[in-house]
Each structure stands twice: as structure tokens, then as C-alpha cells.
Amino acid sequence: MDIWLDVDTGVDDAQALLLAFSSSSLNVRGVSCVAGNGTVDNVVKATAKILDVVNADKNVLFCRGISQPMIEPLRVCPQIHGVDSLGDLDPPLQVSFRKVENKSAVECMLDFLRSLESSITVVALGPLSNIAALYQIAPELCSSKIDKIFWMGGSRQAGGNASAWSEANAAYDPEAAHVVLSSDLPVYMYTWDMYLRVGFQKTELQDWGLVQNMRDIVHGGSENALAEEMSTTAVTSVRLLLRDMEHFKIEEALIGDAAVIASLICPDSVKWEKHHVAVELQGSRTRGMTVCDLRPEVYPPDEPKLPENVYVAVDLDASALKECFVKTVLFQKKINQNTHTHTQ
């Protein structure tokens, strides 16, 4: 499957990038960056480091995207993802000198879509600023060349994280989310409800023999902290998982964004239902909320149901998604970590 990744790389996006480039089922054609977990410049630097970890082919388009939401003031969260957006690992991942396209992400995506003979799947893991701008400029092109959009964003019933009722990727640019969700594009919304259900326990990493001294590997120790045959991709993934456990003083690290990628590789692992979803743009306490109409029946004088417009993730097989990640990333061996090439 050919995919385009739109990311606001923090620790969770990094795990998704590691999985996407490690999977033989996915062919990543381009990566665009957007402000979200960090400023767009920080996101570009963090993304480049992860692309180097996976030895991503230099032919993969790599673009700097929109730096500001449509209306909402820019918000970033270094308290969650670190000042460098990659958890402030010590030692940090190596600085990347990977080339960024001269054109903006939206311009790159426009040119890319025009060059396609078939369609592509877009996977958006941050605020929808880039995707909304793309659609507003060329709606017909998007409708003809974008097969599906998978968005890690919004919430069905679990409330939010940025506020009581708004999930961060919706809250950070509500107008962009509104543009995309009210478009004619097939949008698959992998919600905050699902994000919270897929993660790894500290004891699992220990039981699998991945970690012998967790504190050493988080801080770059090399005394048999990881099995010697593990790839750089696997080591990076484990370091990020353990960083979250240490940083938040928790026993389980979630891989929400990576689970979206896993759902593409194992499509039967997620159940989708089509509902009408609207983005709240006005409420002082609910701005950015994705309002899913889950009413089974409606009778006058109640407000009628509007047409179903978004496929919403309503259930998943956490074990299957985790197994996909384990086999593809955590148990990746050094001998298999070759440069990831992509068809053009």
C-alpha cells in the first residue's frame, strides 16, 4: 500500500514512523511535517532523525509544512514530548542533515498528487492543518487522488486530553479538522478512545529479554542493556517506550500513533462504523470536540440526524496491533535493517 505520512513528530509519531518504514506492506512515498507536538521546525528536526534511524531512502519526499493553525493560537507540548520532541533522550539521537524539500508541504503534496496515475492513502497523525490547506486549494484533485485519510485524532466517547472534551490533534487546529471532516474525502478517525487501549507494559519488555537494565538503555548505556543483535530501529523504539515510562512514572507506554499504522498492515484488527461527526468550533469548554452522533433512532421534535460522513474506530484487537509492532519493530534484527527503498 502506498501511503503519505503527515506528522507532528513527538515520541508517539516517532514510533509510527519506525513501524511504517519497517513494514514490507507499506510504501511510504512522502512525509510532511506540521506544527503540533512541537513547532514545525522542531518537528522537521525530530522527523529527520527518525528517518535516519530507519535509513529511509533519500527519494522519499520530506517537506516542512504549516507552522500555525488557521485561527487557534499555536500550542506545543514539550512537557510531554521533550524539548527536542523526541523525549530528550540522553544521549540524544544523532543530528540529521537530511535534505528538506525547497517547496512547502502543501506544494509538494499538490505536485505529488498531480503526478500520480492511481490514488494514495494519507495517514495524518497530528493537527490537520496541511491536509485542510491542501483540500481547500485543490478539492477535486484530492477527491480523485486520495483514496482514504486515516487520522489519529478526535474522540468518540472518551473525552479529550488537551481539554476535558477535546483531543489534542483536533483542539490544536479545530478549523482544519472541520474542513477535512466536512469534506467529501473518506476519513477514518482513529480516536483517543482507541489510542488509550494499545501499549506495552514494562514487564512485557523484560519478559521478552529486550531490556536487561532499563535505566541504562534510556540513558544510552551499552552494558548488555539490549540484546546485541537488535537493530537500531528496535533499540530506538525501546528507548522511547522506556523514556515514557520513566518520564510519566507509569508501568505502560502507549503506542497510539503506531497503532494507526498497524491497523493498515492488519486491517481486520480495527472495527469501523460510519457516523456523523462535527467539530465544535464555538464552545468555551468544548472547542475542538469531535461530536459523534451515536443516537440509534431519532423522533420529532428532536434534531434530525445529519448524513454519516466519517468512519469512526469503535473497537480494536489490541493483541493483534501489538503483535504487528513487536514482529516488525521490536524484534527487528540488525541483519534485516537495510535501506528502505520505495517505488516511484
Buried (B, 14 or more C-beta within 10 A) or exposed (E): BBBBBBBBBBBBBBBBBBBBBBBEEBBBBBBBBBBBBBBBEBBBBBBBBBBBBBBBBEEBBBBBBBBEBBEBEBBBBBEBBBEBBBBBBEEEBEEBEBEBBEBBBBBBBBEBBEEBEEBBBBBBBBBBBBBBBBBBEBBEBBBEBBBBBBBBBBBBEBBBBBBEBBBBBBBBBBBBBBBBBBBEBBBBBBBBBBBEBBBBBBEBBEEBEBBBEBEBBBBEBEEEBBBEEBBBBBBBBBBBBBBBBBBEEEEBBBBBBBBBBBBBBBEEBBEBBEBBBBBBBEEEEBBBBBBBBEEEEEEEEEEEBEEEBBBBBBEBBBEBBBBBBBEBBBBBEEEEBEEBEBEE
